[in-house]
């Protein structure tokens, strides 16, 4: 969960292929472990040692992005900006020098997405709202067809979605009852609950949403639960679309019983439009069909109830 999520120069062209796998496999975990103990200097030392031995690799860049995220979380904005700027610069160099696509391996998109995330957050915190929006929109144009699209959209939505008309939902495929068209629900408050079959936090949010749906039923609250296919099922085993759909139905029956009659649009496009790279993502629409709250991550009963109370007010 969380709303946003990074110094160093040079690039070794063979580094992604030449660095020993065993050495690469530990770097991100080691850096995160040091950061969890508030040891920035030890994490920096880990990065310097690795870079001296292996150069700039995709895993190095992901580890560097964790430095930015940790600096941002503790509001050390100058540090956060330096790490994020360097992560973004070196990621661009790596992509250009190796002529690789962003999603060739997992570390580079994680690093680049985090870099944009932290840079936008830092700009917003300094009152540079327009610059943050411009940065994210430019990145969305450039990386629209990559795995970081939803993450970029999430950060843009955090800055610019509240007060705007809710993006429509694609509902060609769905589970449960047929989802209503959002435009047809004007006059009613709406809660969108973006969830994933693998998401533990989503399951924990179910009783909160079920309780609030019952409580706000007299106000006409409509709850819709978009999800998507991820290409895998139990224990991360690869699954064809129909296999995964069957698996999702089993998850719904087991963990979402109190929301079994909730319409579930099944589309990646919805996750991209709403930037639901974090699950759950909770979106409240007011009676005018405008976004009244946009929140990536879990919310307590009291927090979500407060948002709904504001949305149902006529």
C-alpha positions in Angstrom: 0.0 0.0 0.0 1.1 3.6 0.0 0.6 6.6 -2.3 4.0 7.2 -3.9 7.1 5.4 -4.2 15.2 7.0 -5.2 23.2 9.1 -6.8 25.6 7.6 -8.8 26.7 7.6 -12.4 28.0 5.4 -15.2 26.8 2.3 -17.0 28.4 -1.0 -18.0 26.8 -2.3 -21.1 27.3 -5.9 -20.3 26.4 -5.6 -16.6 22.8 -7.0 -16.9 24.2 -10.1 -18.5 27.6 -10.4 -16.9 26.9 -9.9 -13.2 26.7 -13.2 -11.3 23.1 -14.1 -10.7 23.8 -15.0 -7.0 25.2 -11.5 -6.4 22.3 -9.8 -8.1 19.7 -11.9 -6.3 20.5 -10.4 -2.9 21.0 -6.7 -3.6 17.4 -5.4 -3.4 16.6 -7.5 -0.3 19.8 -6.4 1.4 19.2 -2.7 0.7 15.6 -2.9 1.9 16.7 -4.7 5.1 19.2 -1.9 5.8 16.6 0.7 5.2 14.1 -1.0 7.5 16.6 -0.6 10.2 17.0 3.1 9.4 20.5 2.6 8.2 20.9 4.8 5.2 24.7 4.8 5.3 24.8 0.9 5.3 22.4 0.8 2.4 24.5 3.3 0.4 27.6 1.3 1.2 25.8 -1.8 -0.1 25.0 0.0 -3.4 28.6 1.3 -3.8 30.1 -2.1 -3.3 27.7 -3.7 -5.7 28.2 -1.1 -8.4 32.0 -1.3 -8.1 31.8 -5.1 -8.7 29.0 -5.3 -11.2 28.3 -1.9 -12.6 24.8 -0.5 -13.2 22.3 -3.4 -13.6 18.5 -3.4 -13.5 18.6 -4.7 -10.0 21.0 -2.0 -8.9 18.5 0.5 -10.2 15.6 -1.1 -8.3 17.7 -1.0 -5.2 18.5 2.7 -5.9 14.8 3.4 -6.3 14.2 2.0 -2.8 16.6 4.7 -1.5 14.4 7.3 -3.1 11.2 5.8 -1.7 12.7 5.6 1.8 13.9 9.2 1.7 10.4 10.3 0.5 8.7 8.4 3.2 10.8 10.3 5.8 10.3 13.6 4.0 13.9 14.0 3.1 12.9 15.6 -0.1 16.3 16.7 -1.4 17.7 13.2 -1.0 14.6 11.7 -2.5 14.9 14.0 -5.5 18.6 13.1 -6.0 18.0 9.3 -5.8 14.9 9.5 -8.1 16.5 11.7 -10.6 19.5 9.4 -10.8 17.4 6.3 -11.1 15.4 7.8 -13.9 18.6 9.0 -15.8 20.4 5.7 -15.5 17.3 3.7 -16.4 17.0 5.8 -19.6 20.6 5.2 -20.4 20.2 1.5 -19.8 17.2 1.3 -22.1 19.0 3.3 -24.8 22.3 1.5 -24.6 21.0 -2.0 -24.6 18.0 -1.3 -27.0 15.9 -3.4 -24.6 12.2 -2.9 -24.0 11.2 -1.7 -20.6 9.5 -5.0 -19.6 12.2 -7.4 -20.7 12.9 -8.1 -17.0 11.1 -7.0 -13.8 13.7 -4.8 -12.1 13.9 -1.9 -14.6 10.2 -1.1 -14.8 9.9 -1.2 -11.0 12.9 1.2 -10.7 11.6 3.6 -13.4 8.0 3.6 -12.1 9.3 4.4 -8.6 11.5 7.2 -9.9 8.6 8.9 -11.5 6.5 8.3 -8.4 8.9 9.9 -6.1 9.7 12.9 -8.4 5.9 13.6 -8.7 5.4 13.4 -5.0 8.4 15.6 -4.3 7.1 18.3 -6.7 3.6 18.1 -5.2 5.0 18.5 -1.7 6.9 21.6 -2.7 3.7 23.1 -4.2 4.7 22.4 -7.8 1.4 20.7 -8.6 1.3 21.7 -12.3 4.9 20.4 -12.9 4.1 17.1 -11.2 1.0 16.6 -13.4 3.0 17.5 -16.5 5.7 15.1 -15.6 3.3 12.2 -15.1 1.3 13.0 -18.3 4.5 13.0 -20.3 5.6 9.7 -18.8 2.2 8.2 -19.5 2.5 9.2 -23.2 5.9 7.6 -23.4 5.2 4.4 -21.4 1.5 3.9 -22.2 2.1 0.4 -23.6 4.3 -0.8 -20.7 3.7 -2.4 -17.3 4.2 0.9 -15.5 1.2 2.6 -17.1 -1.2 1.9 -14.2 1.4 3.1 -11.7 1.9 6.3 -13.5 -1.9 6.8 -13.8 -2.3 6.1 -10.1 0.0 9.0 -9.2 -1.6 11.3 -11.7 -5.0 10.4 -10.3 -3.8 11.2 -6.8 -3.1 14.7 -8.0 -5.9 15.3 -10.5 -8.8 12.9 -10.3 -10.9 14.1 -7.3 -13.6 16.4 -8.5 -13.5 15.0 -12.1 -16.2 12.8 -13.7 -15.5 9.2 -13.1 -13.9 7.4 -16.0 -16.3 4.8 -17.5 -15.8 1.1 -16.7 -15.4 -1.5 -19.4 -17.7 -4.4 -18.6 -17.8 -6.6 -21.7 -16.6 -9.4 -19.4 -17.8 -9.7 -15.8 -18.5 -12.0 -12.9 -21.7 -11.9 -10.9 -24.6 -9.6 -11.9 -24.1 -7.5 -15.0 -22.4 -4.2 -14.0 -24.4 -1.0 -14.5 -23.0 1.8 -16.6 -21.6 4.4 -14.3 -23.4 7.2 -16.1 -26.7 5.5 -15.3 -25.9 5.7 -11.6 -26.0 9.5 -11.3 -28.1 10.4 -8.3 -26.6 7.4 -6.3 -23.3 7.3 -4.4 -21.0 4.6 -5.7 -18.0 2.7 -4.2 -15.5 1.1 -6.6 -13.5 -1.6 -5.0 -10.6 -2.7 -7.2 -9.3 -6.1 -6.0 -7.1 -9.0 -7.1 -7.5 -12.7 -6.4 -4.0 -12.9 -4.8 -4.5 -9.8 -2.6 -4.5 -10.4 1.2 -5.4 -6.8 1.9 -8.4 -7.0 -0.4 -9.8 -10.0 1.6 -9.3 -8.0 4.8 -11.3 -5.1 3.3 -14.3 -7.2 2.5 -16.1 -7.1 5.9 -15.6 -3.3 6.0 -17.2 -2.8 2.6 -20.0 -5.3 3.3 -20.9 -3.5 6.6 -20.9 -0.1 5.0 -22.9 -1.3 2.0 -25.6 -2.4 4.4 -25.4 0.8 6.4 -25.6 3.1 3.4 -28.2 1.0 1.5 -31.0 3.5 2.5 -28.9 6.2 0.7 -28.8 4.1 -2.4 -25.1 3.1 -2.3 -23.9 1.0 -5.2 -20.8 -1.1 -4.8 -18.9 -2.4 -7.9 -15.8 -4.5 -7.6 -13.6 -4.4 -10.7 -10.8 -7.0 -11.0 -8.6 -8.4 -13.8 -6.7 -11.4 -15.1 -3.1 -11.7 -14.2 -2.1 -14.8 -16.1 -1.7 -17.0 -13.0 -3.7 -18.7 -10.3 -2.9 -20.5 -7.1 0.7 -20.3 -5.9 1.5 -18.2 -9.0 1.1 -21.1 -11.4 0.5 -20.0 -15.0 -3.1 -20.1 -16.0 -5.0 -19.6 -19.3 -7.8 -17.0 -19.1 -10.6 -19.5 -18.5 -8.6 -21.3 -15.9 -7.9 -18.1 -14.0 -11.5 -17.0 -14.3 -12.6 -20.3 -12.7 -10.0 -19.7 -10.0 -11.3 -16.2 -9.3 -14.8 -17.5 -9.0 -13.5 -19.9 -6.3 -11.7 -17.1 -4.5 -14.9 -15.0 -4.6 -17.0 -17.9 -3.2 -14.5 -18.5 -0.3 -13.5 -15.0 0.7 -16.1 -12.6 -0.8 -19.3 -14.3 0.3 -20.8 -11.2 1.8 -20.2 -9.4 -1.5 -21.2 -12.3 -3.8 -23.9 -10.2 -5.5 -21.4 -7.4 -6.2 -21.0 -6.8 -10.0 -17.4 -7.6 -11.0 -16.2 -6.1 -14.3 -13.2 -8.1 -15.6 -10.8 -5.9 -17.5 -7.3 -4.7 -17.3 -8.4 -1.5 -19.0 -10.3 -0.4 -15.9 -7.2 -0.9 -13.8 -5.2 1.3 -16.3 -7.9 4.0 -16.3 -8.1 4.2 -12.5 -4.4 3.6 -11.9 -5.2 0.6 -9.7 -1.6 -0.7 -9.5 -2.2 -1.0 -5.7 -4.8 -3.3 -4.5 -7.2 -2.6 -3.1 -7.9 0.7 -4.6 -11.0 2.4 -3.3 -12.8 5.1 -5.2 -15.9 6.9 -4.0 -18.2 8.7 -6.5 -20.7 11.3 -5.3 -24.3 11.6 -6.6 -23.1 13.8 -9.5 -20.9 11.0 -10.8 -17.7 12.8 -9.8 -14.8 11.2 -8.0 -15.1 12.3 -4.3 -12.3 10.1 -3.0 -9.4 8.2 -4.6 -7.4 6.0 -2.3 -4.8 3.3 -3.2 -4.6 0.8 -0.3 -6.7 -0.3 2.6 -9.0 1.9 4.6 -10.4 1.4 8.1 -14.2 1.3 8.6 -14.1 4.8 10.1 -12.0 6.3 7.3 -14.2 4.8 4.5 -17.4 5.7 6.3 -16.3 9.3 6.6 -15.7 9.4 2.8 -19.0 7.9 2.1 -20.9 10.3 4.4 -19.5 13.2 2.4 -20.4 11.6 -0.9 -24.0 10.8 0.0 -24.7 14.4 1.2 -27.0 16.0 -1.4 
